[in-house]
Amino acid sequence: MLCFKLIVLLLILKLDCTKVANGGHVKPKEEIYTPDYNVYHTANMVYEHLDRLLLKNSPHMKKIGDFKSRQNHDQYLIKVTNYSQIDSKKVKVLFSFGEHAREFFPIESMFYLLENIADGIDSENTIKRNFSGFILNNFEVWIIALANPDGRLYIEWTKNYCWRGTGKGVDINRNFNWSFGGSGSSGNHDDEEYRGEFPFSEPETLIYRSIVSNNTRFDAFFSFHSGIRQIYVPFADTRSRKLNRKPYNYNTMMELASALAHSTQHTFSYGVAYKLNEYSADGAVFDYMAGVHKIPFSLAVELWGIGDHKGAKCFDLFNPTNQNLKDEVKVVHPLYEVLFLYLFQWKMKMMETHKHLSTKGNTSKWFRLEYFVRGITVFVILGLMLRIYTMRRLSRLWNKVKKLHRIFYR
């Protein structure tokens, strides 16, 4: 009876897997190591952990909307801020995790960040409390926690740790409306960079368009990945490579990228994506945010790894060992701290500049009005003086005329 139940369960899983994976296929490899789910999160564990965090920290962490994947799995959008302080001056940041199914590490770093924020809210530790207060009082942190849940579940069901795309096999980071369809993507269903049929053809990408199309004006967007320690500034697409195109605030983005690159004990390489990589990427989300929506900062950050190398398989290429995971999320955490600090200082500087220009503009306007009034006053005074002078001259002339008249008619 037990064997029969196990067989039925396996058949259900197989059917569910077939339902999800109706598209391309990236062949699995014999892995050096695989995730221990006592250390790493499964997709369901991601949901459970987020639910606990939000329940415990409801004044500061809330779920926003109900965004689903093609297979109706939750992408889980949350907003982290001090909801008791409504302030339009807060820095608005959008984080994206879990775009590529095989990249487990970014989501683990996300949880370390969220736990640090939550732990410091009522902490007696001054450093922890100050960190949490700084984030909650000065930022709105929007987080897409699991952008590609179908792909993640596909990996769990098949043990194919090379899988990158959605359950349908689409790389959602090639499905955006910026240079869509270029050679830096693929129309082949069997390619790991399969872009889909048209821009935003995948439900998984609609969440991004929906968020940035509402009334929230984001100051920054970050797309988190793993595989190599690199930080990409837009653009990554083929056309931008040919045109040597850069974002309008290239220098400021590069300044932030440099700060992030030197924020941990590891040094990251950084630069314009099409220069940093030998390949181009068309339809990428961070290009879309920078090119279409002109978000001041839009970066793709590869948090961990040494890049493709001899002997590498798949899971080990994108994720640390189970034994090292805890240490690695701690090592990368300062990158988030520097990110927040830089953006806060940038926002304060921008507000001060705007205030100065506004004050200068008002002052200039008042100066113009003052000089206008002064000019009118001077004109009136001169007019009166001229009139008085003229009247005196006329009076003298009239007196002379009267004298002549008396002499002539005497």
C-alpha positions in Angstrom: 0.0 0.0 0.0 2.8 2.4 0.9 4.6 1.6 -2.4 1.4 2.3 -4.3 1.0 5.7 -2.6 4.6 6.6 -3.5 4.1 5.6 -7.1 1.0 7.7 -7.3 2.8 10.7 -5.7 5.7 10.4 -8.2 3.2 10.2 -11.1 1.5 13.4 -9.8 4.8 15.2 -9.6 5.7 14.0 -13.1 2.4 15.3 -14.5 2.9 18.6 -12.7 6.4 18.9 -14.0 5.2 18.1 -17.6 2.6 20.8 -17.2 5.2 23.4 -16.2 7.9 22.4 -18.6 6.1 22.6 -22.0 8.9 24.6 -23.6 12.7 24.4 -24.0 15.0 22.2 -22.2 18.5 22.8 -20.9 20.3 19.5 -20.3 21.3 18.7 -16.7 24.9 17.9 -15.7 26.3 15.6 -13.1 26.7 18.1 -10.2 29.6 18.6 -7.9 27.1 19.4 -5.1 23.4 20.2 -4.8 21.4 22.2 -2.4 20.6 20.9 1.1 17.2 22.3 1.8 18.0 22.4 5.5 20.3 25.3 4.4 18.8 26.6 1.2 15.2 27.6 0.7 12.8 25.7 -1.6 10.1 27.8 -3.3 7.5 26.9 -0.7 10.0 27.7 2.1 10.5 31.1 0.5 6.8 31.7 0.8 6.6 30.4 4.4 9.6 32.5 5.5 8.2 35.7 3.9 4.8 35.0 5.5 6.4 34.8 8.9 8.4 37.9 8.4 5.4 39.9 7.4 3.2 38.6 10.2 5.8 39.5 12.8 6.7 42.9 11.2 3.4 44.0 9.8 3.9 47.7 10.7 7.0 47.7 8.4 6.6 44.9 5.9 3.5 44.4 3.7 2.7 42.3 0.7 1.6 44.4 -2.3 -0.8 43.1 -5.0 -1.2 39.5 -6.1 1.2 38.9 -9.0 1.3 35.4 -10.4 3.4 33.3 -12.8 2.1 31.4 -15.8 1.4 28.4 -13.5 -0.3 30.7 -11.0 2.6 30.7 -8.4 3.2 33.8 -6.3 6.0 36.2 -7.2 5.5 37.8 -3.8 6.0 41.6 -4.0 6.6 43.2 -0.7 7.2 46.8 0.4 9.4 47.5 3.4 9.2 50.9 5.1 8.0 52.7 8.2 4.3 53.0 7.3 3.6 55.4 10.1 5.8 58.0 8.3 4.3 59.0 5.0 7.1 61.0 3.4 7.4 61.7 -0.3 11.1 62.4 0.2 11.9 58.8 1.0 14.3 57.0 -1.4 12.2 54.6 -3.5 14.1 51.4 -4.5 13.0 48.3 -6.4 14.9 45.0 -5.9 14.4 42.0 -8.2 15.4 38.5 -7.0 15.0 35.1 -8.6 14.8 36.0 -12.2 16.9 33.0 -13.2 15.8 29.7 -11.7 19.3 28.2 -11.1 20.6 31.3 -9.1 19.6 30.4 -5.5 22.1 32.7 -3.8 20.5 36.1 -4.4 17.3 35.0 -2.7 19.3 33.8 0.3 21.1 37.2 0.5 17.6 38.8 0.4 16.5 36.9 3.5 19.7 37.9 5.3 18.9 41.6 4.5 15.3 41.3 5.6 16.2 39.5 8.8 18.7 42.2 9.7 16.1 44.9 9.1 13.5 43.0 11.2 15.9 42.1 14.0 16.9 45.7 14.5 13.5 47.2 14.9 13.2 46.6 18.7 16.8 45.6 19.3 18.7 46.8 22.3 21.8 46.7 20.1 22.3 50.3 19.0 24.0 49.4 15.7 21.2 47.0 14.7 18.5 49.5 15.8 20.1 52.4 13.9 20.5 50.3 10.7 16.8 49.3 10.8 15.7 52.8 11.6 17.8 54.3 8.8 16.2 51.9 6.2 12.7 52.1 7.4 12.5 55.9 8.0 14.3 56.9 4.8 13.4 54.3 2.2 10.6 52.5 0.5 12.1 49.2 -0.4 10.0 47.3 -2.9 11.1 43.7 -3.4 10.1 41.1 -6.0 11.1 38.1 -3.9 10.6 35.3 -6.4 10.3 36.6 -9.9 10.4 33.2 -11.6 8.7 30.6 -9.3 7.8 28.2 -12.1 11.4 27.8 -13.1 12.5 27.3 -9.5 9.8 24.6 -9.0 10.9 22.9 -12.2 14.5 22.6 -10.8 13.1 21.1 -7.6 11.0 18.6 -9.4 13.6 17.5 -12.1 16.9 18.1 -10.2 18.1 19.9 -13.4 20.2 22.7 -11.8 21.2 24.1 -15.2 17.6 25.3 -15.8 17.6 29.1 -16.2 14.2 30.0 -17.6 10.5 29.8 -16.6 8.6 26.6 -16.7 8.0 27.3 -20.3 11.7 27.8 -20.9 11.7 31.6 -21.4 14.5 33.7 -20.0 12.4 36.6 -18.5 15.5 38.8 -18.6 15.3 38.8 -22.4 11.5 39.4 -22.5 11.4 43.2 -21.9 10.6 46.0 -24.4 14.2 47.3 -24.9 15.9 46.0 -28.0 13.7 43.0 -27.9 14.5 40.3 -30.5 18.1 41.3 -31.1 21.0 38.9 -31.5 21.7 39.1 -27.8 18.8 36.7 -27.2 17.3 33.6 -29.0 14.2 32.7 -30.8 15.0 29.0 -30.3 12.9 27.3 -27.6 15.8 25.0 -26.8 18.2 27.9 -26.0 18.6 29.0 -22.4 18.3 32.6 -23.6 15.0 32.0 -25.4 13.2 35.4 -25.3 9.6 34.4 -25.8 7.2 35.4 -28.6 7.0 39.1 -28.0 7.9 41.7 -25.3 6.0 41.0 -22.1 4.6 37.8 -23.5 5.3 36.1 -20.1 3.2 36.8 -17.1 6.4 36.8 -15.0 7.5 40.1 -16.6 4.2 41.9 -16.3 4.8 42.6 -12.6 7.7 44.9 -13.5 5.7 46.9 -16.0 2.8 47.2 -13.6 5.0 48.5 -10.7 6.8 51.1 -12.7 3.7 52.3 -14.4 1.9 53.3 -11.2 2.4 56.6 -9.4 5.6 55.5 -7.7 8.6 57.3 -9.1 11.6 55.0 -8.3 15.0 56.4 -7.7 16.7 53.0 -8.3 16.3 49.5 -9.6 18.5 46.6 -9.0 18.4 43.2 -10.7 20.3 40.6 -8.5 22.0 37.6 -9.9 24.9 35.2 -9.3 27.7 33.4 -11.2 30.4 36.0 -11.2 31.2 39.1 -9.1 30.3 41.9 -11.5 28.2 45.0 -11.5 26.6 46.1 -14.8 25.7 49.6 -15.8 23.3 50.0 -18.8 23.3 49.2 -21.6 23.7 45.5 -22.5 21.9 45.3 -25.8 23.4 44.8 -29.3 22.3 48.2 -30.7 23.8 50.1 -27.7 27.1 48.3 -28.3 27.1 49.5 -31.9 26.1 53.0 -31.0 28.4 53.1 -27.9 25.2 54.3 -26.1 25.2 55.1 -22.4 22.5 56.2 -19.9 21.9 59.9 -19.4 23.4 59.8 -15.9 26.3 57.5 -16.7 28.8 59.1 -14.4 26.6 58.9 -11.4 25.8 55.3 -12.1 29.5 54.5 -12.4 30.2 56.2 -9.1 27.6 54.0 -7.4 28.9 50.9 -9.2 32.4 51.7 -8.0 31.2 52.1 -4.4 29.5 48.7 -4.5 32.4 47.0 -6.2 34.6 47.9 -3.2 32.1 47.4 -0.4 33.0 43.8 0.5 36.1 41.8 1.1 35.8 40.7 -2.5 36.5 43.1 -5.4 33.9 43.2 -8.1 34.5 44.3 -11.7 32.1 46.9 -12.9 31.3 48.9 -16.0 28.9 49.3 -19.0 27.5 45.8 -19.6 28.4 45.6 -23.3 32.0 46.5 -22.5 32.3 44.2 -19.5 30.9 41.2 -21.4 31.9 39.7 -24.7 28.2 39.1 -25.5 25.2 41.4 -25.6 21.9 40.9 -23.9 18.7 42.2 -25.7 15.5 42.7 -23.8 17.1 42.9 -20.3 15.1 44.3 -17.4 17.7 46.8 -16.2 18.1 48.2 -19.7 14.3 48.6 -19.9 14.2 50.4 -16.5 17.0 52.8 -17.6 16.1 53.2 -21.3 12.3 53.3 -21.2 11.5 54.6 -17.7 14.7 56.7 -17.1 15.0 55.5 -13.5 18.1 57.4 -12.3 19.9 54.2 -11.1 19.4 50.9 -12.8 22.0 48.2 -12.3 22.4 44.5 -12.6 24.5 43.0 -9.8 26.1 39.6 -9.8 26.6 38.9 -6.1 28.7 35.7 -6.1 30.9 33.4 -8.2 34.1 33.4 -10.2 32.6 32.9 -13.6 32.6 29.9 -15.9 35.8 27.8 -15.4 37.2 24.4 -16.1 35.4 21.7 -14.2 32.4 23.9 -13.3 28.9 22.3 -13.6 25.8 24.3 -12.9 24.8 24.6 -9.2 28.4 25.2 -8.1 28.7 27.9 -10.8 26.0 30.0 -9.4 25.8 29.0 -5.7 28.2 28.4 -2.8 28.3 25.1 -1.0 25.9 24.3 1.7 28.6 24.7 4.3 29.7 28.1 3.0 26.3 29.7 2.4 25.8 31.3 5.8 29.3 32.9 5.6 28.8 34.1 2.0 25.5 35.9 2.7 27.3 37.8 5.5 30.2 38.6 3.3 28.0 40.2 0.6 25.7 42.1 3.1 27.9 45.3 3.2 27.1 45.8 -0.5 23.5 46.4 0.5 24.6 48.8 3.3 26.7 50.8 0.9 23.9 50.8 -1.6 21.5 52.3 0.8 23.9 54.9 2.2 24.9 56.1 -1.3 21.3 56.4 -2.5 20.4 58.3 0.7 23.3 60.8 0.3 22.5 61.2 -3.4 18.8 61.9 -2.6 19.7 64.5 0.0 22.1 66.2 -2.4 19.4 66.2 -5.2 16.9 67.7 -2.8 19.3 70.4 -1.6 20.2 71.2 -5.2 16.5 71.5 -6.1 15.9 73.7 -3.1 18.8 75.9 -3.9 17.6 76.3 -7.5 14.1 76.9 -6.4 15.2 79.6 -3.9 17.5 81.1 -6.5 14.7 81.2 -9.0 12.4 82.9 -6.5 15.1 85.3 -5.4 15.8 86.1 -9.0 12.1 86.7 -9.6 11.9 89.1 -6.6 15.1 90.8 -7.8 13.4 91.4 -11.1 10.3 92.7 -9.5 12.3 94.9 -7.2 14.3 96.4 -10.0 11.1 97.0 -12.0 9.6 98.9 -9.1 12.7 100.8 -8.6 12.8 101.7 -12.3 9.2 102.9 -12.2 9.9 104.9 -9.1 13.0 106.6 -10.7 11.0 107.2 -13.9 8.2 108.9 -12.0 10.6 111.0 -9.9 12.5 112.0 -13.0 9.2 112.9 -14.7 8.2 115.0 -11.7 11.5 116.7 -11.6 11.3 117.4 -15.3 7.8 118.7 -14.9 8.9 121.0 -12.0 11.9 122.1 -14.0 9.8 122.8 -17.0 7.2 124.7 -15.0 9.8 126.9 -13.5 11.3 127.6 -16.9 7.9 128.4 -18.2 7.1 130.6 -15.2 10.4 132.6 -15.8 9.7 132.9 -19.5 6.1 134.1 -18.8 7.5 136.8 -16.4 9.9 138.0 -19.1 7.0 138.1 -21.6 4.9 140.2 -19.2 7.8 142.6 -18.6 8.3 143.0 -22.4 4.6 143.5 -22.8 4.6 146.4 -20.2 7.5 148.1 -21.8 6.2 147.8 -25.3 2.7 149.0 -24.5 3.7 151.7 -22.0 
